[in-house]
């Protein structure tokens, strides 16, 4: 029995990514605080907020630019699982190594290693889910996967803020007492969570029977030779880029947010997690609905909502106001995430899922890199400026989706594919 027509292998992979995301999202809250309190010295005369943005962005840049290569490589080999495991191993080792990083340079190196690990894992994971799905179940599969992933991603910041706030901790090893700082405890928890994810994938996840090696080259199209000016998948990638920038603005400027709202790191963790809570609640039903009613309407509504949800964050003066704004931003993200991935999967050619879907995962990762760097730079011009910039990008993304994206499957209200590509059931 498969709820929402979701393959059981996808559920196993989603559970693994939930634990992995829990560990990785710890660092979103921990690293800015660790830099502010645990790193001494300078870095080419840059301000602390900009240095924090560079450290956080290093992950996204290497992750993003590496994904097309790893996605294409997994297509050529016809294997996904080995890439997922290799990436998780690198992520686990890097998370543990943070406990030894005491300079900006060492933080950059460890963060870069994390980016490489994510570049190995993400395209292979999404391609594997796409290959387990069918035209009329792709939205449900992507929705369930994103729901589990985001449960971990949302819990991580909440727990991380508390772990740092209540440290240091006294632990006993071989009858000897040791003091573990809140930061080091967070790094160890993150590494342990990713190790658990590695074991789940190793034991319960296998490559799809439909995954075959592909020698044919496939280039990414920018312009379309059909109904639109821009290629629809390329347009979806641009929309994902703008959305990711908008939702990632907050992490770098955590100290500014906490001072403005007179709150603790734990409260910031709740605000960051509110975005994810909305997606956890909505990803699966929206993904399933996109199988029945089409992908594009949900993507359009989500991009429209993203504009005010981002803008208002620059003008809020209460902690709970920021919680509600982040929740609204999460609703917008939920309307876009699963339907956009499913729509890109509908356009993907057989055997090229790793290459084509990596375009969306790449631009989303690039956005999570540009967002922190942008807010770290723009905050000097005034607290609202980063959020105004993010809202403007979201508006541009909305126009692009409205004018350049269509649904190739022709799904009617009953959930039946009346045109476009289709694949047999698993």
C-alpha positions as CSV (number, residue, x, y, z in Angstrom):
1,X,0.0,0.0,0.0
2,X,1.4,3.4,-1.0
3,X,-0.2,6.5,0.5
4,X,-0.6,9.3,-2.1
5,X,0.8,6.8,-4.7
6,X,4.3,7.2,-3.2
7,X,6.9,4.5,-3.8
8,X,8.2,2.8,-0.6
9,X,11.8,3.4,-1.7
10,X,11.1,7.1,-1.8
11,X,9.8,7.0,1.8
12,X,13.1,5.3,2.9
13,X,15.2,7.9,1.1
14,X,13.0,10.7,2.5
15,X,13.5,9.4,6.1
16,X,17.3,9.3,5.5
17,X,17.2,12.9,4.2
18,X,15.1,14.0,7.2
19,X,17.9,12.9,9.6
20,X,20.6,14.3,7.3
21,X,18.8,17.7,7.0
22,X,18.4,17.8,10.8
23,X,22.2,17.6,11.1
24,X,23.0,20.1,8.3
25,X,20.5,22.7,9.4
26,X,22.1,22.9,12.8
27,X,24.9,24.9,11.2
28,X,22.6,27.6,9.9
29,X,22.0,28.8,13.4
30,X,25.3,27.7,15.0
31,X,27.9,29.1,12.5
32,X,27.0,32.8,12.7
33,X,27.1,32.6,16.5
34,X,30.3,30.6,16.5
35,X,31.9,33.2,14.3
36,X,30.7,36.0,16.5
37,X,31.9,34.4,19.7
38,X,34.5,31.8,18.9
39,X,36.6,33.2,16.1
40,X,39.3,35.8,16.7
41,X,41.4,37.9,14.4
42,X,40.5,39.5,11.0
43,X,40.0,38.4,7.5
44,X,41.3,40.9,4.9
45,X,39.7,43.7,6.9
46,X,36.1,42.6,6.2
47,X,33.2,43.2,8.5
48,X,32.0,40.3,10.6
49,X,28.5,40.1,8.9
50,X,30.2,39.9,5.5
51,X,32.7,37.3,6.7
52,X,29.8,35.2,8.0
53,X,28.0,35.6,4.6
54,X,31.1,34.4,2.8
55,X,31.5,31.3,5.1
56,X,27.8,30.4,4.7
57,X,27.9,31.0,1.0
58,X,30.9,28.9,0.3
59,X,28.8,25.8,0.9
60,X,26.2,27.0,-1.6
61,X,28.6,28.0,-4.3
62,X,30.5,24.7,-4.4
63,X,27.3,22.7,-3.9
64,X,25.6,24.5,-6.8
65,X,28.4,24.6,-9.3
66,X,29.3,20.9,-8.6
67,X,25.8,19.6,-9.1
68,X,25.6,19.6,-12.9
69,X,28.8,17.6,-13.1
70,X,27.8,15.0,-10.4
71,X,24.3,14.8,-11.9
72,X,25.7,14.2,-15.4
73,X,28.2,11.7,-14.0
74,X,25.5,9.7,-12.3
75,X,23.5,9.7,-15.6
76,X,26.6,8.3,-17.4
77,X,27.2,5.6,-14.8
78,X,23.5,4.8,-14.3
79,X,24.0,4.7,-10.6
80,X,22.7,7.1,-7.9
81,X,23.1,5.4,-4.5
82,X,26.9,5.5,-4.6
83,X,26.8,9.3,-5.1
84,X,24.4,9.7,-2.2
85,X,26.6,7.7,0.2
86,X,29.8,9.4,-0.9
87,X,28.2,12.8,-0.3
88,X,26.9,11.9,3.1
89,X,30.3,10.6,4.2
90,X,31.9,13.9,3.3
91,X,29.1,15.9,5.0
92,X,29.5,13.8,8.2
93,X,33.3,14.3,8.4
94,X,33.0,18.0,7.7
95,X,30.4,18.5,10.4
96,X,32.7,16.8,13.0
97,X,35.8,18.8,11.8
98,X,34.1,22.1,12.7
99,X,35.0,21.4,16.3
100,X,38.7,21.9,15.3
101,X,38.2,25.1,13.2
102,X,39.5,28.1,15.1
103,X,40.1,30.6,12.2
104,X,38.2,32.1,9.3
105,X,40.4,30.2,6.8
106,X,39.8,26.8,8.4
107,X,36.0,27.5,8.5
108,X,36.1,28.3,4.8
109,X,37.9,25.0,4.1
110,X,35.4,22.9,6.1
111,X,32.4,24.7,4.6
112,X,33.8,24.1,1.1
113,X,34.1,20.4,1.9
114,X,30.5,20.4,2.9
115,X,29.6,22.0,-0.4
116,X,31.3,19.2,-2.3
117,X,29.5,16.6,-0.2
118,X,26.1,18.2,-0.9
119,X,26.9,18.4,-4.6
120,X,27.4,14.6,-4.7
121,X,24.2,13.8,-2.7
122,X,21.5,16.2,-4.0
123,X,21.3,15.6,-7.8
124,X,21.5,11.8,-7.3
125,X,18.8,11.8,-4.7
126,X,16.3,13.9,-6.7
127,X,17.0,11.9,-9.9
128,X,16.4,8.6,-8.0
129,X,13.1,9.9,-6.7
130,X,12.1,11.1,-10.2
131,X,12.9,7.6,-11.6
132,X,10.8,5.9,-9.0
133,X,7.9,8.1,-9.9
134,X,5.4,8.2,-12.8
135,X,3.8,11.2,-14.6
136,X,0.8,11.0,-12.3
137,X,2.6,10.4,-9.1
138,X,5.7,12.6,-9.5
139,X,4.2,15.5,-7.5
140,X,3.2,13.2,-4.6
141,X,6.7,11.6,-4.5
142,X,8.5,15.0,-4.5
143,X,6.0,16.3,-1.9
144,X,6.6,13.5,0.5
145,X,10.4,13.6,0.0
146,X,10.4,17.4,0.7
147,X,8.1,17.0,3.6
148,X,10.4,14.6,5.4
149,X,13.5,16.5,4.4
150,X,12.0,19.8,5.7
151,X,10.9,18.2,9.0
152,X,14.6,17.6,9.7
153,X,15.5,21.0,8.3
154,X,13.0,22.7,10.6
155,X,13.8,20.9,13.8
156,X,17.5,21.4,13.4
157,X,17.6,25.2,14.0
158,X,15.2,25.0,16.9
159,X,17.2,22.3,18.7
160,X,20.5,24.0,17.7
161,X,19.6,27.3,19.3
162,X,18.8,25.5,22.5
163,X,21.9,23.4,22.4
164,X,24.1,26.5,22.1
165,X,22.1,28.5,24.6
166,X,22.3,25.9,27.4
167,X,25.9,24.9,27.0
168,X,28.5,24.1,28.2
169,X,27.9,20.5,29.2
170,X,29.6,18.2,31.6
171,X,30.2,14.7,30.1
172,X,32.0,11.7,31.5
173,X,34.3,9.6,29.3
174,X,36.3,6.7,30.9
175,X,35.5,8.0,34.3
176,X,37.0,11.4,33.4
177,X,34.8,14.6,33.4
178,X,35.0,16.9,30.4
179,X,33.4,20.2,29.5
180,X,31.8,20.4,26.1
181,X,30.8,23.8,24.8
182,X,27.4,24.4,23.3
183,X,29.0,24.9,19.9
184,X,31.0,21.6,20.0
185,X,27.9,19.8,21.2
186,X,26.0,21.1,18.1
187,X,28.8,20.0,15.8
188,X,28.8,16.5,17.3
189,X,25.1,16.2,17.1
190,X,25.1,17.3,13.4
191,X,27.8,14.7,12.5
192,X,25.9,11.9,14.4
193,X,22.7,12.7,12.5
194,X,24.3,12.6,9.1
195,X,26.1,9.3,10.0
196,X,22.6,7.9,10.8
197,X,21.4,9.0,7.5
198,X,24.3,7.3,5.8
199,X,23.4,4.0,7.5
200,X,19.7,4.3,6.5
201,X,20.6,4.8,2.8
202,X,23.2,2.0,2.8
203,X,20.7,-0.5,4.2
204,X,17.3,0.4,2.8
205,X,17.8,2.3,-0.5
206,X,18.7,0.8,-3.9
207,X,19.0,2.2,-7.4
208,X,15.8,2.2,-9.4
209,X,15.4,-0.6,-11.9
210,X,14.8,2.0,-14.6
211,X,18.2,3.7,-14.0
212,X,20.4,2.9,-16.9
213,X,23.8,4.3,-18.0
214,X,23.4,7.1,-20.6
215,X,26.2,8.0,-23.0
216,X,24.3,10.6,-24.9
217,X,25.2,14.2,-24.1
218,X,22.5,16.7,-23.1
219,X,23.1,20.4,-23.1
220,X,21.0,22.8,-21.0
221,X,18.7,25.0,-23.1
222,X,18.2,28.7,-22.3
223,X,15.8,29.5,-25.1
224,X,12.8,27.5,-26.3
225,X,12.0,26.6,-29.8
226,X,8.3,26.1,-29.0
227,X,5.6,27.9,-27.1
228,X,7.8,30.3,-25.0
229,X,10.9,32.5,-25.5
230,X,12.8,30.9,-22.6
231,X,13.1,27.2,-22.0
232,X,10.5,26.2,-19.2
233,X,13.0,24.2,-17.2
234,X,15.5,27.1,-17.4
235,X,12.8,29.5,-16.3
236,X,11.9,27.3,-13.3
237,X,15.6,27.3,-12.4
238,X,15.6,31.1,-12.4
239,X,12.5,31.2,-10.2
240,X,14.1,28.7,-7.8
241,X,17.2,30.9,-7.7
242,X,15.2,34.0,-6.8
243,X,13.1,32.2,-4.3
244,X,16.1,30.7,-2.6
245,X,17.8,34.1,-2.3
246,X,14.7,35.5,-0.7
247,X,14.4,32.8,1.9
248,X,18.1,32.7,2.7
249,X,18.5,36.4,3.5
250,X,17.8,35.9,7.2
251,X,20.6,33.5,8.3
252,X,23.7,35.8,7.9
253,X,22.1,38.7,9.8
254,X,21.0,36.7,12.8
255,X,22.8,39.1,15.3
256,X,21.1,42.1,13.7
257,X,17.7,40.4,13.9
258,X,18.2,39.4,17.5
259,X,19.2,42.9,18.5
260,X,16.3,44.6,16.6
261,X,13.7,42.2,18.1
262,X,15.4,41.9,21.5
263,X,15.4,38.1,21.4
264,X,17.5,35.1,22.1
265,X,19.1,32.7,19.6
266,X,16.5,30.1,20.6
267,X,13.7,32.5,19.4
268,X,15.6,33.0,16.1
269,X,15.7,29.3,15.7
270,X,11.9,29.2,16.1
271,X,11.5,32.0,13.4
272,X,13.8,30.1,11.0
273,X,11.9,26.9,11.7
274,X,8.5,28.6,11.1
275,X,9.3,28.7,7.4
276,X,9.8,25.0,7.4
277,X,6.8,24.1,9.5
278,X,4.5,25.7,6.8
279,X,6.2,23.5,4.1
280,X,6.0,20.4,6.2
281,X,2.2,20.9,6.6
282,X,1.6,21.7,2.9
283,X,4.3,19.9,0.7
284,X,2.6,16.5,0.5
285,X,-1.0,17.7,-0.2
286,X,0.2,20.3,-2.7
287,X,2.4,17.8,-4.4
288,X,-0.5,15.4,-4.7
289,X,-2.8,18.1,-5.9
290,X,-0.3,19.1,-8.6
291,X,-0.6,15.5,-9.9
292,X,-4.4,16.1,-10.3
293,X,-4.7,19.7,-11.3
294,X,-1.4,20.6,-12.9
295,X,1.9,22.1,-11.6
296,X,1.9,25.6,-12.9
297,X,-1.0,27.2,-10.9
298,X,0.6,26.3,-7.6
299,X,4.0,27.6,-8.7
300,X,2.4,30.9,-9.8
301,X,0.5,31.4,-6.6
302,X,3.5,30.6,-4.5
303,X,5.7,33.1,-6.3
304,X,3.0,35.8,-5.9
305,X,2.8,35.2,-2.2
306,X,6.6,35.2,-1.8
307,X,6.7,38.9,-2.6
308,X,4.9,40.4,0.4
309,X,6.0,37.6,2.7
310,X,9.6,38.6,2.1
311,X,9.1,42.4,2.0
312,X,7.3,42.6,5.4
313,X,10.3,41.0,7.2
314,X,12.2,44.3,6.8
315,X,9.6,46.3,8.7
316,X,8.7,44.0,11.6
317,X,9.5,45.0,15.3
318,X,8.2,41.9,17.2
319,X,9.5,38.4,17.5
320,X,6.2,36.8,16.8
321,X,5.5,39.1,13.9
322,X,8.7,37.6,12.3
323,X,7.4,34.1,13.1
324,X,4.2,34.8,11.2
325,X,6.1,36.4,8.3
326,X,8.5,33.4,8.0
327,X,5.5,31.1,8.1
328,X,3.9,33.0,5.2
329,X,7.2,32.7,3.3
330,X,7.1,29.0,4.0
331,X,3.6,28.7,2.5
332,X,4.9,30.4,-0.6
333,X,7.9,28.0,-0.7
334,X,5.6,25.0,-0.3
335,X,3.5,26.1,-3.3
336,X,6.7,26.2,-5.5
337,X,9.1,23.4,-4.3
338,X,7.4,20.1,-5.1
339,X,5.4,21.3,-8.2
340,X,8.5,22.9,-9.7
341,X,10.6,19.7,-9.3
342,X,7.8,17.6,-10.6
343,X,7.3,19.8,-13.6
344,X,11.0,19.7,-14.4
345,X,10.7,15.9,-14.1
346,X,7.9,16.0,-16.6
347,X,10.1,17.8,-19.1
348,X,13.2,15.6,-18.4
349,X,14.2,13.1,-21.1
350,X,14.5,9.4,-20.2
351,X,18.0,8.7,-18.6
352,X,18.7,12.4,-18.1
353,X,17.0,13.1,-14.8
354,X,20.3,13.7,-13.0
355,X,21.4,16.3,-15.6
356,X,18.1,18.2,-16.0
357,X,16.9,18.2,-12.4
358,X,20.3,19.3,-11.3
359,X,19.6,22.6,-13.0
360,X,16.9,23.3,-10.4
361,X,18.8,21.9,-7.4
362,X,21.9,23.9,-8.6
363,X,20.1,27.2,-8.8
364,X,18.4,26.7,-5.5
365,X,21.7,25.9,-3.9
366,X,23.2,28.9,-5.6
367,X,20.4,31.0,-4.2
368,X,21.1,29.8,-0.7
369,X,24.7,31.0,-1.2
370,X,23.9,34.3,-2.7
371,X,21.2,35.1,-0.1
372,X,23.5,35.2,2.9
373,X,26.2,37.0,1.0
374,X,23.7,39.6,-0.2
375,X,22.2,40.3,3.2
376,X,25.6,40.5,4.8
377,X,26.5,43.2,2.3
378,X,23.2,45.1,2.1
379,X,22.6,45.3,5.8
380,X,25.0,48.2,6.0
381,X,22.6,50.3,4.0
382,X,19.7,49.8,6.5
383,X,17.9,46.9,8.0
384,X,15.0,46.7,5.5
385,X,17.2,46.8,2.4
386,X,18.0,43.1,2.1
387,X,14.3,42.2,2.3
388,X,13.3,44.9,-0.2
389,X,15.9,43.4,-2.6
390,X,14.6,39.9,-2.0
391,X,11.0,40.9,-2.7
392,X,12.0,42.5,-5.9
393,X,13.7,39.3,-7.1
394,X,10.5,37.4,-6.2
395,X,8.4,39.7,-8.3
396,X,10.7,39.2,-11.3
397,X,10.4,35.4,-10.8
398,X,6.7,35.7,-10.7
399,X,6.6,37.4,-14.1
400,X,8.9,34.8,-15.6
401,X,6.7,31.9,-14.4
402,X,3.6,33.6,-15.7
403,X,5.0,34.2,-19.1
404,X,7.5,31.4,-19.8
405,X,6.2,28.2,-18.1
406,X,3.6,25.8,-19.2
407,X,2.6,22.2,-18.1
408,X,3.5,19.6,-20.8
409,X,1.4,16.8,-19.2
410,X,-2.0,18.3,-19.8
411,X,-3.3,16.9,-16.5
412,X,-7.1,17.3,-16.2
413,X,-9.1,17.7,-13.0
414,X,-9.4,14.0,-12.5
415,X,-5.7,13.5,-12.3
416,X,-5.4,11.8,-15.7
417,X,-2.6,12.6,-18.0
418,X,-4.2,13.5,-21.3
419,X,-1.0,14.4,-23.1
420,X,2.7,14.6,-22.8
421,X,5.2,12.0,-21.5
422,X,4.3,9.1,-19.3
423,X,6.0,6.2,-17.8
424,X,4.8,2.8,-16.6
425,X,4.0,2.2,-13.0
426,X,6.6,0.6,-10.8
